[in-house]
Amino acid sequence: MLIPLETFLEMTSEETVKEVISTFYCSKDNDIESFLKNENKAILYERKSKSRTYLIFDEDGLENGSFVLLAYFTIAIQTLKIPNGTAASQIRKLDGLYAKKGSEALTEIPSYLIGQLGKNDKYTDKIAGDELLEYALSVISKAQGIVGGRVAFIECQDKPQLINFYTRNGFKYFRKDPDDGLVQMVRLLDK
């Protein structure tokens, strides 16, 4: 069951929320675990409206009064930086209308960033990665229906299994960020 972090904070005490998220482990990516647990970054970002985090709980556990955290994801509005030299046709495809603003090529496009996406190591058999990503895309689809937008993107480590996972789920390689070495992959949203 999908529960927004904001709602979970309203349903329970902050202590309970911190206790539940302390049970989340992601050995494959320390950043995913750290964002949720350390320094309560997810809670801080939620309160400052910098992003929205969604928790996925085991439904059987909820029926029995326990919070079994299977996975989570975070979504934010972010600008997708367009590097110099990008073909006008590719910029126009991403933007939907234009490749230029005045006489200058577009250098950024407002987008939905799936900033965190991870499963709890304890329960990897209870939710598939494809299902987790589908949850994130369904939230983005609702936002898109309200405010528009054409592009979702992710930033992931340059690992073949991650790139294959996102490619299989409709994302396309966009670029490797020169600052942090993360691979950016984009997906045009349906509408």
N, C-alpha and C positions, 0 to 999 in steps of 0.2 A: 504494500500500500504506500502510495506517494503522499508525503506530508511535507509542506513547505516548512523550513526552519522557523520562519516567523510564526506560523501557526503552532508549531511544537513548543516554542517559547511561551506562547499564550496559554497553551493547554497544561503545561507543567511548570515547575520552578526552574530557574536557571541552573540550579545545582543538579536537578535531574537531567537536564539537557546535557550538561558537561559530563555527568556520569555515563550517560548513554553514548555520547560521542567518544568517550575514552575507551570504549570497547572496539573501536574501529582500527583495523590494522591493514596496511597495504605495503607489503614487502617489495613489490615490483617498482613502486615509485614513492619515495619518501616525501616529495612535495605534496602529493595527494593526501597522505596521512597528516602531514604537518599543517596544511591549510585548515583542516577540520579540527585538529586537536591542540596543537601548540599555539600558545598565546591567544587562543580563542578567536583566531582571525576570521573564521566563518561568521561567528556571532557579531564581531565588530563590523565586518563588511555589510552584514545584514542590517544592522542598526543605522549605518551611515548611507544606506541605499546605494552602495558601490556595486553590489551583486546580490543575487538571490540564490540561496542554497536549498536543495530539495533532498530530503531523506527518504529512503525506501526501506520500509519495515516488512518483516515477515508477517503476513496476515494472521496465521495461526497464533503466533506469539501475542499479537495485539488482542485477539479474542480471549487469550488467557491472562491478560493484564501485564504482559512483559513487552519491553521494547527491544526486539532483536533487529539491530541495524544491519541490513544486507549490503547497502551501497548508498552512494550519494553522488550528486552532481551540482555544479554551480554555473549559473548563466549571468553574463554581464553584457552591457552595451559597450562596444569597443570600436575604434576605428581600425579598419584593415588598411595598413600602409601599402601603397602601390609603389614598387621600386621603379626608379628611372629605367627607361628602356622597355617597359612593358608595352606590348602591342596595343594599339588603339582598339582593335577588335576585342581583345580580352578585357580591357577596361570597360568598354561599352557593354559587353556581356554581363560583367559583374554589376555595373551601375544600372543597367536596364534601359538607359536612355542616351547618356552622353559619355564621351571619352575625354572631353575638355570642359574646362570652366573658363569662358572667355577664350583667350589664345593659349592658355596653359593646360597641359595634361592634368587630369585628376590625379591627386597624390594620395587620397584616402577615401574610403567608402564606409559609412556607418554600417555596423554589422552586429550580429549576435555572436558572442564568444562563449563557447562551452569551455570554461576556464578550468574546471576540475571534473573528472569523471572516474570513479573508482569503486571497485567492489571490496567488501570486507573479506580478508583472507580466511576468516573462520567459516564463511558461508558461500564460497565461490560456486558451489554446486546448486545453490538455491536461486540464482539469477544469472542469466547469460549476459555477456557484454552487449550483444545486439539489442537485447531487451532494455538494458540500462540506457543505451544511446537513444532508443526509441522513446523512452520516457522524456529525455532531454529535448528531443526534437518535437515532441507533442506540446511541451510547455512553450517552446519557441513559436510553434504554429499558432498557439492562442495569442501570444503577444503580437505576432505578425498580423493576425486578423484585426487587432485593435489599432496598431500604430504603423503597420506596413513594415517594409524591410525586405531585402532580397537575398542576403547572404548570411550563412552561419559559418563559423570557422573554429578550428581547434589548433592548438599548438602542442606538439608532442615530441618526445625524444626521437632521435633519428635511429629508430629500430625497425627492422623489416616487419616484424609481427604487428607493430602498432600501425605502420603505414598500410599494410595489407588489410588490417581490421577496418580502418577508416575508409580505404578505397572500396572495400566490399560493401560498405554502408553509404556509398554515394558521394564521398568526399574526393576531391582531386588535389594533387600536390600543387601548391602555389609557390612557395619559396622557403628557403632556409634562412631564418633570421640571423643576420651577421653578428648581432650583439650577444645573443644567448645560445645560438646553435640549435634552437628548436625548429622543427619543421612545421610550417603553417600549411594547413589543408582547408580548402573551402568547399562549400556545398551551396548551390543555388536552391532556394526554398521554393516549394511548389505553391502555386496559386493560379 
